[in-house]
């Protein structure tokens, strides 16, 4: 599977999860979300805020702009 990266960093949560072979449940647990909460986050239906935003960025390496749904 070809996942988008920039300088070795995933550009999306889906790419991060795929690279590690994680299920939605495993990825959600790692980031402090339920499976459905993570699914919404990965698809842009939910935007992490405050401390969650920083945690998701630090754990995954995905740019904050991408997590907020903005082009980077």
C-alpha positions as CSV (number, residue, x, y, z in Angstrom):
1,X,0.0,0.0,0.0
2,X,1.3,3.4,-0.9
3,X,0.8,5.9,1.9
4,X,1.4,9.6,1.5
5,X,4.3,10.9,3.5
6,X,6.5,14.0,3.7
7,X,10.0,13.4,4.8
8,X,9.0,10.1,6.4
9,X,6.0,11.6,8.2
10,X,2.5,10.5,7.4
11,X,0.3,13.3,6.0
12,X,-3.0,11.7,7.3
13,X,-4.2,9.6,10.1
14,X,-5.2,6.9,7.6
15,X,-1.6,6.8,6.3
16,X,-0.3,6.6,9.9
17,X,-2.7,3.8,10.8
18,X,-2.0,1.8,7.6
19,X,1.8,2.1,8.0
20,X,1.5,0.5,11.4
21,X,-1.1,-2.1,10.5
22,X,-3.5,-0.9,13.2
23,X,-7.2,-1.5,13.4
24,X,-9.6,1.4,14.0
25,X,-10.0,0.3,17.6
26,X,-6.2,0.0,18.2
27,X,-5.6,3.4,16.7
28,X,-8.4,5.0,18.6
29,X,-7.2,3.5,21.9
30,X,-3.6,4.8,21.2
31,X,-5.0,8.3,20.7
32,X,-7.6,8.4,23.5
33,X,-10.7,7.9,21.2
34,X,-13.3,5.1,20.8
35,X,-13.3,3.2,17.6
36,X,-16.1,5.3,16.2
37,X,-14.5,8.5,17.5
38,X,-11.3,7.7,15.7
39,X,-13.1,6.7,12.5
40,X,-14.7,10.2,12.5
41,X,-11.4,11.8,13.2
42,X,-9.7,9.9,10.4
43,X,-12.4,10.9,7.9
44,X,-12.4,14.6,8.9
45,X,-15.9,14.4,10.5
46,X,-14.3,15.3,13.9
47,X,-11.5,17.8,14.6
48,X,-9.3,17.3,17.7
49,X,-9.1,20.3,20.0
50,X,-6.8,21.5,22.7
51,X,-4.8,18.8,24.4
52,X,-6.2,16.1,22.1
53,X,-4.9,17.9,19.1
54,X,-1.4,18.1,20.5
55,X,-1.6,14.4,21.6
56,X,-2.7,13.2,18.2
57,X,0.1,15.3,16.5
58,X,2.8,14.0,18.9
59,X,1.8,10.4,18.7
60,X,1.2,10.2,14.9
61,X,3.5,12.9,13.5
62,X,0.7,14.2,11.3
63,X,0.9,17.9,10.8
64,X,-1.5,20.0,12.9
65,X,-2.7,21.8,9.7
66,X,-3.7,18.4,8.3
67,X,-5.5,17.4,11.5
68,X,-7.5,20.6,11.3
69,X,-8.5,19.9,7.7
70,X,-6.3,22.6,6.2
71,X,-3.9,22.1,3.4
72,X,-0.3,22.2,4.5
